[in-house]
Amino acid sequence: MSFAPASVEPPRLRRARRAVAACFFLNAVFYAGLVPRLPAVKAELELSSTALGAALAAVPLGALLAGLSSAALNRRFGSGRVASYGLALLGAVVWTVSVAPNWLGLAAAFLVVGALDAVVDVAQNAHGLRVQRLYGRSIINSLHGVWSIGAVTGGLLGSAAAGLGIPLPVHLGASAVVFGAVALVVSRGVLPGSDEPEPVAEEAPQERPRRRAAVPALAVLGLLAACGALIEDVGASWSALYLRTELEAGAAVAGLGFVALSAAMTVGRLTGDRVVDRFGERRVARAGGALAAVGLGVALAWPSVPSTLVGFALAGLGVATLIPAVYHAADELPGLPHGQGLMVINWLLRIGFLLSPPLIGVVADAFSLRVALLGVVLAGIGALVLGRALPGRPAAAPTPAGNRPDGGGSAR
């Protein structure tokens, strides 16, 4: 589906880009700030590791329950306002984790956190893609790069609060107030109204066959997103354990696998828009899949600490633009309103994040963690093959002058 965007003055468009970038940053800060404090939550409620894990499982469960409502909310209230106001509410809900009286209250808090995160995630991506359409060039990768910066910022703030002995309710309360206020200010910068104009009445019958044809395309894009989810999750959940147990790395060095993947992914996202504009999402995603497969494949074939760190870095760089590309492709599927395909892919992606850890764990128990990490190689090959479903290099098209952020003859 495509349409000619309404004219937006360049200063207004730049302000909208800054606003949606702030949404990505805040979305990461809120939960990332909690992660270093989870040991305090566990100790306060006297939970076992199993009980804490079961409570944390409520986060993806809440996301799956609420994720399919996000498109309707965006249509009703506008994706920009759903993202910004939802973030202010998310900060308050994350704070409730610190005052949960027991396991049931903790699980309920995590359930609502997951639900709100899913709604905000779809809304901020939908609004980011709307701004991207008005820019006439790719910006979605840099927005995901800002999310990565927010995750690092939140983690550092949480670690500092833990080190200083700041009580958890005070830490998360301050985060909710300060960053929640920023989210409310951000709501003034987002673009108002719907992400697309009202459809013309005579076009509706023609959209039904196209909508049915979008179903298999969504399935392929969902598998492609799952490949990216597996690569990201392995780096976050299993890299430290692999380095520590199978390569006998020290405790400090073992954590560098995740750092290598995250840092490379952040760099790839912050620089990915220019690469995508030049070569197209299809070529970049397929090349990235090959890079991830070869990088970690070589590290597993000749295992050592240095080769593994390089392998995880190459995997992070390879997968950096994959999920943003899938979001963009799903949002532009013919026959679907903007936001609906994005919502479905986000929902399928969260299923991938939910299933990836136990799948790797089962293979690791049956064989070894080294064998289980071959899943990254297979996911990279999957991205190489399924990347054909992504659009190629876009044809150069002039952006209406009123929509160019510089107001002149170039969109850059």
MIDOZA-148348 format. One line per 4 residues: number of its first residue (from 1); their letters; for each residue z, x, y of C-alpha. Coordinates in pm, whole numbers. Layout:
<pts>
NUM	A	Z X Y | ...;
</pts>
This chain:
<pts>
1	MSFA	0 0 0 | -88 133 341 | -89 0 691 | -135 124 1043;
5	PASV	210 200 1184 | 314 48 1512 | 326 287 1802 | 656 471 1847;
9	EPPR	716 691 2149 | 752 1062 2056 | 1112 1099 2187 | 1212 787 1987;
13	LRRA	1048 928 1675 | 1220 1266 1710 | 1552 1087 1757 | 1488 883 1442;
17	RRAV	1417 1200 1245 | 1743 1356 1362 | 1926 1035 1275 | 1793 1012 922;
21	AACF	1858 1384 868 | 2219 1320 973 | 2237 1041 713 | 2132 1283 437;
25	FLNA	2391 1536 557 | 2676 1282 570 | 2586 1134 233 | 2640 1475 74;
29	VFYA	2950 1568 276 | 3161 1268 175 | 3154 1313 -203 | 3117 1692 -203;
33	GLVP	3440 1715 -4 | 3618 1530 -285 | 3493 1747 -571 | 3721 2049 -503;
37	RLPA	4018 1808 -482 | 3964 1649 -825 | 4230 1876 -983 | 4478 1734 -730;
41	VKAE	4375 1379 -824 | 4421 1463 -1191 | 4766 1615 -1132 | 4885 1335 -902;
45	LELS	4805 1063 -1154 | 4901 1282 -1454 | 4566 1223 -1622 | 4420 1400 -1922;
49	STAL	4077 1558 -1890 | 3936 1274 -2102 | 4089 1012 -1872 | 3955 1184 -1561;
53	GAAL	3609 1210 -1719 | 3615 841 -1807 | 3709 753 -1448 | 3429 973 -1312;
57	AAVP	3182 794 -1540 | 3238 489 -1319 | 3035 660 -1044 | 2696 641 -1224;
61	LGAL	2795 302 -1367 | 2851 164 -1017 | 2522 315 -906 | 2336 143 -1190;
65	LAGL	2502 -192 -1120 | 2427 -189 -748 | 2110 18 -731 | 1867 -269 -783;
69	SSAA	2010 -461 -485 | 1917 -191 -235 | 1560 -303 -166 | 1675 -656 -76;
73	LNRR	1941 -516 158 | 1683 -292 326 | 1447 -585 381 | 1727 -800 521;
77	FGSG	1901 -552 751 | 1661 -256 784 | 1689 69 588 | 1819 270 884;
81	RVAS	2115 45 948 | 2192 4 577 | 2206 384 549 | 2417 450 861;
85	YGLA	2665 164 828 | 2679 216 452 | 2780 578 512 | 3068 475 739;
89	LLGA	3187 244 462 | 3135 512 197 | 3374 747 378 | 3643 479 373;
93	VVWT	3590 410 3 | 3606 780 -86 | 3943 786 91 | 4072 512 -145;
97	VSVA	4041 765 -430 | 4332 955 -273 | 4564 650 -277 | 4470 508 -619;
101	PNWL	4799 415 -790 | 4681 460 -1148 | 4377 524 -1370 | 4243 170 -1329;
105	GLAA	4259 193 -950 | 4089 534 -962 | 3809 405 -1183 | 3762 103 -953;
109	AFLV	3739 332 -650 | 3481 553 -823 | 3284 241 -925 | 3252 130 -561;
113	VGAL	3174 489 -452 | 2884 497 -698 | 2757 156 -590 | 2760 245 -220;
117	DAVV	2607 586 -283 | 2313 426 -467 | 2249 177 -186 | 2275 446 82;
121	DVAQ	2055 687 -115 | 1769 439 -143 | 1808 334 222 | 1807 688 364;
125	NAHG	1505 787 154 | 1322 468 252 | 1391 535 619 | 1298 900 585;
129	LRVQ	964 803 430 | 908 551 710 | 961 824 968 | 735 1053 763;
133	RLYG	452 796 777 | 482 788 1155 | 482 1169 1176 | 164 1183 968;
137	RSII	289 1483 767 | 555 1564 510 | 920 1580 622 | 1098 1438 316;
141	NSLH	1164 1776 157 | 1345 1907 464 | 1562 1593 460 | 1664 1669 103;
145	GVWS	1728 2027 215 | 1968 1893 478 | 2142 1702 197 | 2191 2031 12;
149	IGAV	2340 2186 326 | 2574 1888 352 | 2684 1936 -8 | 2773 2299 60;
153	TGGL	2953 2201 382 | 3155 1931 210 | 3246 2163 -76 | 3364 2432 165;
157	LGSA	3571 2181 364 | 3728 2047 45 | 3806 2396 -81 | 3959 2493 253;
161	AAGL	4174 2178 259 | 4294 2252 -94 | 4371 2614 -5 | 4568 2511 303;
165	GIPL	4765 2257 105 | 4654 1962 320 | 4757 1635 146 | 4460 1462 -12;
169	PVHL	4501 1130 180 | 4511 1323 509 | 4205 1532 419 | 3990 1239 304;
173	GASA	4122 1016 583 | 4020 1268 846 | 3679 1301 679 | 3634 923 679;
177	VVFG	3727 892 1048 | 3533 1190 1184 | 3218 1164 975 | 3234 784 972;
181	AVAL	3225 789 1353 | 2921 1017 1336 | 2753 766 1102 | 2812 485 1353;
185	VVSR	2664 696 1632 | 2367 774 1407 | 2297 401 1371 | 2182 401 1734;
189	GVLP	1906 652 1657 | 1741 490 1354 | 1423 283 1385 | 1491 -90 1410;
193	GSDE	1336 -364 1203 | 1159 -373 870 | 994 -74 706 | 663 -263 695;
197	PEPV	499 -557 872 | 492 -906 727 | 207 -942 472 | -95 -1152 560;
201	AEEA	-88 -1481 365 | -434 -1446 208 | -346 -1100 76 | -58 -1224 -143;
205	PQER	-269 -1339 -446 | -450 -1003 -449 | -118 -817 -465 | -5 -969 -797;
209	PRRR	-247 -777 -1025 | -176 -458 -832 | 197 -517 -877 | 151 -546 -1255;
213	AAVP	-57 -228 -1254 | 227 -47 -1080 | 459 -89 -1381 | 306 186 -1600;
217	ALAV	283 413 -1296 | 654 362 -1232 | 728 446 -1596 | 543 778 -1570;
221	LGLL	708 858 -1237 | 1044 771 -1392 | 987 1026 -1671 | 882 1283 -1412;
225	AACG	1201 1219 -1215 | 1403 1254 -1537 | 1254 1603 -1584 | 1384 1698 -1240;
229	ALIE	1724 1538 -1312 | 1766 1738 -1632 | 1686 2070 -1464 | 1925 2000 -1176;
233	DVGA	2203 1874 -1403 | 2185 2168 -1642 | 2235 2408 -1354 | 2530 2208 -1220;
237	SWSA	2701 2122 -1549 | 2619 2397 -1799 | 2518 2720 -1625 | 2875 2847 -1579;
241	LYLR	2970 2767 -1940 | 2659 2941 -2074 | 2719 3255 -1869 | 3088 3261 -1958;
245	TELE	3077 3188 -2331 | 2741 3318 -2453 | 2682 3608 -2213 | 3051 3697 -2165;
249	AGAA	3028 3700 -1785 | 3345 3709 -1578 | 3483 3389 -1427 | 3353 3473 -1079;
253	VAGL	3006 3572 -1202 | 2979 3263 -1425 | 2977 3037 -1120 | 2678 3219 -972;
257	GFVA	2431 3035 -1197 | 2489 2711 -1009 | 2489 2899 -677 | 2154 3062 -761;
261	LSAA	1994 2729 -854 | 2138 2544 -552 | 2049 2815 -301 | 1692 2845 -428;
265	MTVG	1654 2466 -429 | 1777 2446 -70 | 1530 2713 42 | 1251 2538 -148;
269	RLTG	1328 2206 18 | 1359 2345 368 | 1021 2519 336 | 856 2270 100;
273	DRVV	701 2037 355 | 451 2294 481 | 362 2390 124 | 312 2025 28;
277	DRFG	101 1961 339 | -121 2254 247 | -157 2215 -130 | -53 1855 -203;
281	ERRV	238 1716 -402 | 55 1727 -735 | -22 2099 -731 | 319 2194 -594;
285	ARAG	509 1986 -852 | 302 2115 -1144 | 332 2475 -1029 | 706 2422 -985;
289	GALA	738 2285 -1337 | 559 2589 -1475 | 784 2819 -1267 | 1101 2652 -1400;
293	AVGL	978 2665 -1761 | 870 3028 -1747 | 1169 3142 -1541 | 1441 3009 -1767;
297	GVAL	1229 3049 -2080 | 1209 3425 -2025 | 1583 3435 -1949 | 1662 3259 -2277;
301	AWPS	1424 3478 -2474 | 1579 3798 -2337 | 1933 3687 -2244 | 2135 3883 -1992;
305	VPST	2340 3793 -1687 | 2081 3918 -1432 | 1786 3753 -1609 | 1978 3426 -1638;
309	LVGF	2068 3421 -1269 | 1703 3485 -1182 | 1599 3216 -1431 | 1824 2954 -1272;
313	ALAG	1701 3055 -925 | 1339 3009 -1033 | 1427 2673 -1191 | 1589 2559 -866;
317	LGVA	1291 2673 -661 | 1049 2508 -903 | 1221 2170 -900 | 1298 2169 -525;
321	TLIP	1020 1931 -416 | 984 1734 -741 | 1219 1441 -684 | 1120 1396 -315;
325	AVYH	755 1388 -431 | 833 1123 -693 | 1016 915 -432 | 716 937 -200;
329	AADE	466 847 -472 | 675 547 -586 | 717 425 -229 | 339 424 -177;
333	LPGL	236 249 -502 | -25 -23 -431 | 106 -375 -484 | 471 -294 -412;
337	PHGQ	648 -329 -78 | 781 -9 70 | 1123 56 -79 | 1080 -138 -404;
341	GLMV	921 139 -610 | 1163 384 -453 | 1453 162 -564 | 1330 150 -925;
345	INWL	1282 528 -942 | 1626 589 -794 | 1774 361 -1061 | 1585 535 -1342;
349	LRIG	1683 874 -1200 | 2051 783 -1220 | 2005 689 -1585 | 1865 1039 -1633;
353	FLLS	2170 1196 -1469 | 2394 976 -1688 | 2224 1070 -2017 | 2154 1437 -1952;
357	PPLI	2509 1580 -1998 | 2580 1416 -2337 | 2229 1501 -2462 | 2274 1871 -2381;
361	GVVA	2625 1859 -2527 | 2509 1712 -2858 | 2238 1975 -2901 | 2483 2251 -2802;
365	DAFS	2735 2136 -3065 | 2467 2105 -3332 | 2303 2442 -3262 | 2414 2644 -2957;
369	LRVA	2417 2613 -2581 | 2134 2864 -2564 | 1919 2632 -2776 | 2027 2330 -2571;
373	LLGV	1913 2502 -2250 | 1560 2498 -2389 | 1570 2144 -2253 | 1504 2298 -1911;
377	VLAG	1191 2464 -2048 | 1075 2133 -2196 | 1151 1954 -1868 | 947 2212 -1679;
381	IGAL	656 2158 -1917 | 703 1783 -1869 | 675 1827 -1492 | 362 2036 -1542;
385	VLGR	198 1765 -1754 | 328 1449 -1584 | 275 1594 -1238 | -82 1467 -1267;
389	ALPG	59 1127 -1169 | 141 1251 -819 | -112 1229 -535 | -324 1534 -463;
393	RPAA	-371 1701 -129 | -395 1428 135 | -710 1404 335 | -665 1506 696;
397	APTP	-629 1198 909 | -554 1179 1279 | -214 1037 1371 | -211 785 1656;
401	AGNR	-120 969 1974 | 176 741 2042 | 326 836 1706 | 301 1214 1743;
405	PDGG	637 1367 1813 | 479 1608 2058 | 270 1334 2218 | -36 1559 2206;
409	GSAR	-326 1641 1985 | -133 1789 1692 | 120 1631 1458 | 299 1965 1412;
</pts>
